[in-house]
Amino acid sequence: MISHNEEGKPIRKQFYGKTQKEVKDKLEDYKKELLLNTYNVDYDNITLAEYYYTWLMDEKPSYKATSFKDYEIIYRLYIKDRPIGKVRLKKLSQTDLKRQYRDLMNEGITPQTIHRINTKLKACLNTAIREEVIIKNPCSLVELPKITKTKKREVLTAEEQASFIEAIQGHKLELLYIVPLLLVCD
């Protein structure tokens, strides 16, 4: 399989020859071209998922194991089996990304995760720009959801704790209230 057609079906490479040996030789030549990266990939029809995966496998030696795993998780969870993964790389737009991120937000994915996805995708697409597959990186143009900072937790002072304990003494749920106080004490 080389890539996918417009309907998402795999395009397979076929070899023909007058003899079985001739076909086997063509297949071996093709395999050598793939291993040496001398085979021309059809960048007009390659999807985002296919390009990201190929890029990830090419970059694997340059990443630490934890970084590679993070990129792979982004691919597996948010690109591979999603509508965005089926978009042809050359047709990918900020509108496609905006739709993907909106859908993820509707699924309960946090803004921090969406920023992480965009960062990983941006690195991949920057390589596509260097390889002259695409002209601009849509990840740079898309507006990302705002990350809201969590409010600082306020804890009771020692005097407030003492008066609270005094107020609940004898209550049937006294232990239920005291245990959390003991857990957060220094």
N, C-alpha and C positions, 0 to 999 in steps of 0.2 A: 504494500500500500504506500502510495506517495503522498497523497493529500485527499481532500474531499471535494466533491462537486457541489453545485449550488443547492442541491437537495440534502446535503449532508452525508451522501453515500460515499464510501471509500473508492478512490481511483486506484486501480491495480496496474502494475507494470506487467506487460506481456511480452514474451519473446517468441519469435518465429524463426524457423530455419528449415532447410531441406532434410537435415538429419538430426537425430537426437543429440549427437555430439556437438553440432553447430549451435543448437539451442543452449546446451550446457555451457559451452564456451562463452556465449553472449551473457548468460546469467552470471558466470564467474567474473567477467569483465565489469559488469554492472556492480557486483558486490565490491570489487576492488575500488571502483570509482567512489562508492559510498564511504568506504573505510578511509580513503585518502582525501575525502571531501572535495573531489574534483567533479562530482556529479552536480549539475545545475538543478537547484530546487526551484519548483514553479512558485515563485513568490507572488504571482498574481492571484493564485488560488489558495495559498496556505492560510489556515485559520489562526486566530490568536492562540488557541489551545495548543495547536501543533507547533507553532513558532516558540511559544513560551517553554514547552517541554524540551524541544531541541536545544534552545538557548540554555536552559537549566542544565542539561546533560553536558553541554560543551563547557559551561562555567564550573561544573562540580569540583574539578581539581583545585580551583582557586578559592573555594569557600571552606571555612571550618565546618565540621559536621553539624553543629547546632544551627549555623546560618543556612546551610543547605537544607536542613530539615524544615526550617521556617519557610523558605521559598517553595519547597515541595508541598507543604501544607496549604499554602496560598493557592498553588496550582490545583491540588486535589479537591479542596473544599469550595473554592470561589471562582475557578475558571473552567476546569475540565468538563463538567457535565452541566454547565450553565449556558444560557443563551449567548452570553458574551463570548464564550469560548468558540462558538460556531461562526462568529463574525469573521469575514476575511480580513486579514491584517491590514491590507491596503485600504479597506473600507472603514476601518475602525475610527470612530469619531468621539468627541467629548460627549455627545448626546447619548451614545451607547453606554459610555462609562457612567454618566449621570443616571441613566435608567437602571443600570446594574446596582449602583450604590443606593439608590432609592429603594429598590426591591430588597436589598440586604437590610436596610434600616427597618423596613416593614416586617422583616423576619426576626427582628430583635438584635441584629448585629450592632455592636457599639461603634460610635464614631472613631474611637481609637483603632479598632480593627480595620475600619474602612481606610483610615490613614495608612495603616500598615500595608494593606492590599495595594493601595495606590503607589506607595513607595517601591514595593517589589516590582510591580508592573512597569513603573517608570524606568527602573534600571534595565529591564528587559527591552523596552521600546527604545531606550537610548542606544542600545546595541543595534537595533534595527535601523536607526537613523545613520549610525556610523557605517553600516553595511549598505546604505543607500536603498533600503527596502521601502522605507516611508520617509516623508519629508519633515513632518513635525510630530511631536509627541503629545497625543491627546491628554495624557495624564497631567501635563503641565498646565493645560487649559481648563480642566474641570474644577468646578467649585466643590470643595469638600465640606462635609458637615462640621459644624463647630464642636470642639471638645469642651464640655463644661467641666469646670473644676469642682471637685467634691468639697463640701463645706467641712471645716475643721470641727471635729467632735469636741463638745464641751463636757467636761467631767465635773463631778461634785468636789468641792473642797473638803478638807478633813472636818471642818466644823459642820458643813452641810450634811456630810455623811453621818456624823454623830447625831445630829438632830433628826435625820431621817430614820436611823436605827431606833432612836428613842420613840419616835412617833409610831413605828410599826410593831413595837414590842407587844407580844400577846396576840397579835393578829394570826389567823389560821394559816396564812401564806407567808409568814415571817421569813422562813428559810429560803423561799423562792426569791425574795427581794435581797437577802443578805449575800447569797452565793455570788451573784454578778458583781457586787461591790468588792468582794474579796478577790475576784479574778482580775479586776482592773487596777488594783492597788499596786504600788511600786514595791 
